[in-house]
């Protein structure tokens, strides 16, 4: 049986970090002939009708065709602030959020997150891996995320995990999503040069 078409979704790719542990702009690193950031943006674009990369002020990273760049108001305020920037710029009532340093996102897992959200009454859908809730990627209702994110930032919070902690979530257990991604490559991110090994 063919799965129902995905609803219209905005995609948010977070690209506002300093790359301190990497030592240089990790999102520009070439993987299979394309910048790391492109891998993440293209995976998100496979499931989203509106895709944006959230970058620091005055930074315009090269992005794939059809992807727009939106800017944080202040530089390096953390991933929660970047997510809120994306939520405020989203054109659709649902969003899927990923890190720009995630080169192996599986669009089928992203689609599963979106469907799980739509089929539930929750505000967000997240993945569980080895008994722990994962911060990225996730799907979220734009309105609920914007409201909660705004309140958290006003309280001085900067952690992205605080956003899904504040909302009702649909947790996809490992057995629900791992058949689509047996090696859990969707969760892989690049923090240090050694993390590029294996591409």
N, C-alpha and C positions, 0 to 999 in steps of 0.2 A: 504494500500500500504506500502510495506517495505521501510524504509529509505535506501538511498544509503550508502555503506560502508564508514567509515571515512577514510580520507587520512592518510598517515604516519605522525606522529606527535611526537616531543620530548616533554617530560613532565619535568617541572622545579618545584621543591618543595623547597621553601626558608626556610632554617633552620639555619640562621646565627645570630639570635638575642641573646641578653643577658638574656632574661627572668627576667628583673629587677622587673617588677610589680608582677610577679608570686612568686619571692623569691627563686626559685630553677629551675632546668631544666624542664620546662613545657613539652617539647617534649617527655620526658621519662615517664610522668604520664600515669598510666594505665587507659584505658577506655575499658570496656567490655573485659578485659583480654589482651589487646594489647596496646603498647605504642601509645600515641597521634599521633606521627609522622607517624606510620604505617597506621593509618586511612587515612591520607591525601595522602600518597604515593600510597596506594592501589586504592583509587578512581581515581587518575591520571593515574595509570597503566591500568585502565579499558578502557581508550580511547587513550593511547599513546603507541607507539612501542618502545620507548627509554625513560626511566625515570631516572632522577638524583635528588639527594638531594644535595643542595648547603650548605656546612657547613663551619665554621671558620677554619683557618689553624690548623692543628694538632688535630682536633676533628674528630673522626670517629664514628658517631652515628650508632647504629644498625638499619639496614633497611631491608625491606622484600627482599626475593630472587628475583633476576633479576633487582634490583634497584642499580644503581651505586652512589658513593659519589664523588663529585667534591668540590674543596676547593677555597674559596676566597683567593686572594693574601695577603690581610691584614685583621685582625680581626675587626668585628663590624664597618664596613664602611657604613652600611645601606642597605636597601632592593634594592635600585637601583643598587648598586655595585654587590649584590648577583645575581640579575637578569641578569646583563651583564655577570657574570661568567658563568651562565647557558647557556646564548645565545651563548657564544663563544665555549662552549663544546657541543652544540646541534648537533645531527647527521641528523636532518630532516629540511626541509625548513619552517616548521611551528612549533610553540611551544604553549603549554598551561601552564600557570603559576598559582601556588597556594601557599598558606602559609602552612608551616608545622604544624601550630597550628589551622588548620581548620578541625575538626573531622567529619563534616557532609556533605562534598562535595557530590553532586549528580552527578554521571557520565553522566546522561542524559543531565544535564545542561551544563556540560563541552563539551559534544558532540555537543550541540546546538551552543555553542560559536565557535567551530571549523567550523561547517557547515556554520554559518553566515559569518565567515571570508572568507572561500573559495568561497562563492557565491557572495561576494562583491569585490570591488576594493580597499577596505580599508587596512590599515596596521595592524589594531588591531580590536578586537571585545571585548566589555565590557558589563557589566550588569548595568541596572539602577534600583534603589530601592528607593521608596518614593521620586522620583524626583531628586535623586542624583546619579551621576556616581560612581560606586564601584571600588576600586583599585584592588581587587582580588575577584575571579579568573578572568583571561582574556586569550584570544588567540591572537597570534601575528605572523607576518611574521618575520622569523629569521633575514634576512638581514637588513630590515628596523629597527628592534629593536636594532640590534647590532650597526648600524651606529648612531642612535639617542642616545642610551645609552652611547656610547663612547664620543660623543660630550658633553652631559650633565655632565658626570663625570669630564671631562676636565675643565668644567666651574665651578666646585665645587658643583654641584647639588647632593643631596643625596636622595631626595624624589622619591619614586616609581611612584607616580601619575604624576610626571613631564614627565615621559616617554610616557604615553598615551596622555598627553596634547600636546606633540610635534608631534604626529602622526595623520594621518587621522584615524578615528575610526568609526566602525559600532556599534551603541548603541542599545542593545536589551532592548526594553521597557518592563516594568514589565509584561504586558499582554502576552508577547511572551514567557517568561520563567517560570512564576509562575505556569502555569498549570502542569509543570513537577515537581515542588517543591513548593507546596502550602504554606508551612510554612517558606519558604526562609531559610531553614537550611544550604544551600550551603554557605551562607554569614557568618555563625557563626564562630567566632574565640575565642580562649582562651587566655586571657591576665592576668587574676587573678584567684586564686583558686576557687572563687565563680562561675566562668564561667563553671566549670566542672559539676555544678548541672544540673540535667535533663537528664543525660546520661542513 
